[in-house]
Amino acid sequence: MPLALSAQINDLAVSDNVEIGVGERGIILRRVGRGAWQQIQSPVSSLLNAVFLIGKKGWAVGHDAVILMTQDAGLSWTIAQRNAELQKPFLDIHFTDEKIGFAVGAFGLFMNSIDGGKTWRTVQVEEFLDLPPHLNAIRELNDKSLLIVGEMGTVAHSTDGQKWHVSNVSYEGSIFTIVPAGKKGAVVGGMRGNTFFTQNPAMSPWQSLDLGSTKSVYGGDRSGSGDVYLAAGNEIFRLRKNDGQVRINRLPVDWLGDASDAGGITTLLVSADEIVVGTYSGVRSFLMP
C-alpha cells in the first residue's frame, strides 16, 4: 500500500464527493471527502492515463488499449475493453452523459460508445487520416460542444461528436490540457508552457497567454467561480478574467508544500475548496488559496 500511495498518478476525477486517481502499474486510488486515500483492486497492471466519473459510474483508460468501468463509485472495476495487439494506448476519456462517451489516444486512436462504455466503435475523422496525431485530451465545454487537442498543434471542435472541425492555434507543438472557460470558450496548454485561450473555438481566434514558464502544462481545471488553474512542472497558475483581460498569477511555491519536490505535477483537480494534484510520487491536496 505505501508504494501505491507514492506511485505516479496520471489523472484525477471527482463525483459526489468521491475522488479517484489512476496511474502506473494499473494503480487506482480512491478517497471520500477529505478522508485518506485507499488503493482499490485493479483488474490490470497496464499504465492508466485518464479517469472520468459521472455519479456512481466511471471509466479509466490506458495502455494496451484498455478501458475499465465502475458502477459503484470506484469501489470495484471491470475490463470493458483490452487490445494489447493494437499497440496504441488510450490517453483520455470523456462521457457527456451516462451513455455517450469518447476515448482518444495515440496515432489518431478515437473510439465512441453509446451504451455506457460496454461496447466501443472506431471513429474516423477525415482531418486525422493522412498523418494521425496523438490525441492527448478530450473535454466537453460549457456549451456542450466538444474539444480535442493533441500533438502537432492539433485542436478539433465538434458540436455533435461526429463532425469535427480543425481549429488553428498557430502552434505546431503538442497540447496536453483542456479547461472549459466562460460560456463557450476554452484554455488549452502544452509543451514548454505554451498556453492559448479562445472565447469560442468555432468562431473566435486563439489568443496566446504568457505563463512566464517554459515547463509543459500537464493538468488543469476550473473552480466554481470560473477561475482556471493550470499545472506546469512544479508550479500552479491561476487564470482569472478581469475587465475583458485574462490575468495570470503564479501561486507561491511554499503553498505547494512537498509537492514542489515531488518530481513535478502530472494532473490537477479542483474539488470543492481544495486543489488536488497528482505527481510522480503520489497525490497532494491543498486548501484553495
Beta strands, then each sheet from edge to edge (+ up, - down):
strand 1: 9-15
strand 2: 18-23
strand 3: 28-32
strand 4: 38-40
strand 5: 48-54
strand 6: 57-62
strand 7: 66-70
strand 8: 78-81
strand 9: 90-95
strand 10: 101-105
strand 11: 110-113
strand 12: 121-122
strand 13: 135-140
strand 14: 146-150
strand 15: 155-158
strand 16: 165-166
strand 17: 175-181
strand 18: 185-190
strand 19: 195-198
strand 20: 207-209
strand 21: 217-222
strand 22: 228-232
strand 23: 235-242
strand 24: 245-250
strand 25: 265-271
strand 26: 274-279
strand 27: 282-287
sheet 1: 1+ 2- 3+ 4-
sheet 2: 5+ 6- 7+ 8-
sheet 3: 9+ 10- 11+ 12-
sheet 4: 13+ 14- 15+ 16-
sheet 5: 17+ 18- 19+ 20-
sheet 6: 21+ 22- 23+ 24-
sheet 7: 25+ 26- 27+
end
